[in-house]
């Protein structure tokens, strides 16, 4: 695996590859890689000549400085992990390389970045959109791979690709889960043993709600039962549970509309904020 | 000259050219071409293998529907004009081609899109940034050419190139003027004969102010004299006159800082809104 910390040498390297008609797959990450990330790399390797994984903890997408400070880092482990699946290129810039001038560009996506994560993490998606635009222009990938766990993020990226005419195919890859259903996440490493056990409550809530939708329970009652499930666990604080349209993430208020919807949940276990989601189909 | 109305055939054409290592120059316009536009095309032809001129009247950058409605159109003349200077490609999409899905992405550039034009044309620069991003991703140019008359627009485009890491060299080309100093503009064709004569007041104001700065007149007095000059002309309404920093367009309030500044002016002559600017060096 070739490792680049600077933009220009990476661009020159990829430009040479593209001149040979090589396709390029991009897997943007913030490091602290887990099996979910590796599946994205493997999916990219199957169809692209060159796979680039980026590791960059983007400061401007963190609304909470403590969350940025505590975001897990494991670069040596990440490099070994990426080597084990044959990733071709690691792009690992530092902050001054990615933000060479003070940035003032902000994005607004209307309703899409105001609901759910957008409500609880103001400015988050503007920061995501900016760093993803940067990575798209630096790597110029044929395809880019994202995990379904961050589904609202995926919709935002899809929006910038559509609205700004980026010439990139986006792939949303299903969430990988631990044995008890907990969605794999870099933040899981911050959970204590006890918190780790209760953290599956978000997954259990989603499974419960999906079944209730199939049973045509009312949306109000489903919401109440999910709140109860989370409240009954020690150290769990629910931020939101939502049944939403898969296209625009508008909240649904009739269970009849929920047959092709997405359930989204977010909350804290101790001091660690987790999110998860599940399609109803 | 090859003419494309659709995005995909244009992309395929340019992709073949780039595979031959051809450089691409882009001249984005809204049509109703004048000599100023042609100079941009000529400048592009000097250093790029292929020059693409785009003609697209971008509806989302018009804050005033009447201005959009009355924006001059002269496609046949434009095509002849572009042929006369050997432009290689015209990209002339219609609205449904450029906006295939409803667009919700908006940009915010902090102070830079709130002052001057931004104050009088809310939403204008967000629309400009979006359509320029689209054109950049569709054409993928090596260089892009803009006229200095729209200097604040140039700064906005420079900001998205820097902040989103577009791999494009930007060229700001000096404003072309009529014999009496009036800056060439597509909107000039909308002026009546009488209005056309008074329209040079904006140029005369800039020249006057530049001399006063060299003479170390106070900024307040220069402002007052410019307002007087414009008021003394029939059917002229000044929107703003400003002495600003060339980098961030912040207004200057001390003439000592104005030795390397830019003077910007905007207003109406009859129903036609005109802008102009001039460097102090």
Interface residues (C-beta under 8 A of the other chain):
Chain A: X7 X11 X19 X100 X101 X103 X104 X105 X106 X107 X108 X109 X110 X111 X112 X130 X133 X134 X137 X138 X140 X159 X160 X162 X163 X164 X165 X166 X167
Chain B: X7 X11 X19 X100 X101 X103 X104 X105 X106 X107 X108 X109 X110 X111 X112 X130 X133 X134 X137 X138 X140 X159 X160 X162 X163 X164 X165 X166 X167
